[in-house]
């Protein structure tokens, strides 16, 4: 039972991240720019003596190493490749770490943007967890539902007037 619940929660988390954060779009932008900058670096380094970037695959690896660790990648030899690499290190690092910060921020700020939806999700979650709730938690849930019902009835009476 717990395994099924954990899988459902993880699935909900993944769906929330993909639907309500910029994660997928930003990763796509990062991948496209990585491919473009790696190609530019490869063409700029092609034919340069003593370069360690002798294939597009090497350039792809360099592109990952450059933006994710900012220091492990070998230095390109030609001036044009160094310029392309420098721009990529700054741009790629900003995007890479920006994806992480933007996703986390958007995910945790989402309940503040749509509190009614968060309330409904919380109620749904609690209903899924009924078998695992303690008596005190069930009492609290009952009080909350009773208050909700009273509030709805009051709103209906007010609306009818």
N, C-alpha and C positions, 0 to 999 in steps of 0.2 A: 504493500500500500504506500509506504513512504517513498519507494523508488518511483512509483507512478506519479505521485504528487511532485516529487523533485523534477521529474522529466517535464511535467506540465508547467511548472514554474519556470524552468529553464527555457522552454519553448515560448512562453509568454514574454520572458525577458528578451529573447532574440527578436521576437516580433516587435516588441516595443522599441528596441534599439533601431531596427531597420525602418520602422514606420515613422518614428518621432524624433530621430536625430539625423544629423547630416553625414553619418558614418559612411554609408554606401556611396554617396556622391563624391565625398572627399577622397575616398580610397580610389575611386575610378579616376579622378583628376590626378592623383598622385601616380598611379600606374601609367597613365598616358604621358605625363611629363617625364617620368623615369625612362620610358621607352624612347622618347624624343631626345632627351639630353644624352642618353647613352649612345644613341646613333650619332649625334653631333660630336661627342667625344671620340667615338671610334673613327669617324671620318677625319677628324682633326689630327688624330694620332697615327693614322695609317701611313706607313712609309717612314715614320720618324725612327731614327736609330735609338737603340737601348730602351725603347718603350716596353712596358709590361702589358700594355693593352694592345694585343695583336689580333683580336677577334671581337665580334659583336658580343659574344658571350662574356668575354673579359670585361667589356665596357658595361654590360648589365651588372656583373658582379661589382665592379667599381662603383656604379651608381648606387647600389644598395649599401655598400660599405661606407660610402661617402656621406650619405644623408642620415644613416642610422647611428653611426658611431663618431663621425666627424674627426677622423684621425687615423684610422686603420688603413684606409685606401692609399695605394701608391700615388705619388704625385705625377700627373701627366707631364710630358717633356716639352711639348710645343706650347708657345704662348697662347694660341687660340684655344687649345685644349685646356690650358690652365684657367682661362677666362670662363669657358663653358663649365668647367668643373667647379669653379668658385661660385658661379651663379647657381648651379645645381645644389651645391652643399647648403647654401643659405635657403633657397627656395624649398628644396626637399625636406630640410630639417624643420622649417616652419610648418609645412604641410603635415609632415609625419607627427610632430608633437601637437600641432593644432588639431588634428583629427582626434587625438586622445582627449585633449582638454575640451574640445567642442562637444564630443559625444558624451563625456561624463557630465558636463554642465547641462546640456540639453536633457539628458535622461533624468537627472535629479531635480531640475527646475520644472519639468513638465507637470508634476502635480500642482505646482503653484499657478501655472497658467490655466489649468482646467480642473479646479477643485471638485466640481460636481462629478466629473468622470472618475477621479481618484476615489471619491466616496463610494461610487458604485463598484469600482474594482476591489476596494477593500471589503465591501459587503460580500461580493462574489467569492473572494478569497476565503473569508471567514466561513461562508457556507460550505466551501469545498473542504475545509478543515474541521467540520463539526465533530467528527469522531475523535479528533486529537485535542479538543479543547477541554479545559478543566471545568468543574462546576462553577467556579467563580467567573471564569471567562464566559461561560454560557449565560450566567445571570447578567453579566454586563451587556452581552449581546442582546438579551431579551429586553433589558431596560432601554437600550439604544433603539431597538426596533419599535418598542412601545412609544417612545418619544417621537420617533419618525412618523408613526401612524397618527399620533395626536396632532402633530404639526401639519400633516397632509389634510386631516379632517378640518382643522382650523382654517387652512388656506381655502378649502372647498366652500366652507361656510361664508368666508369673507368674499369669495368670488361670486357667490349666489346673491349676495345683497346688492 
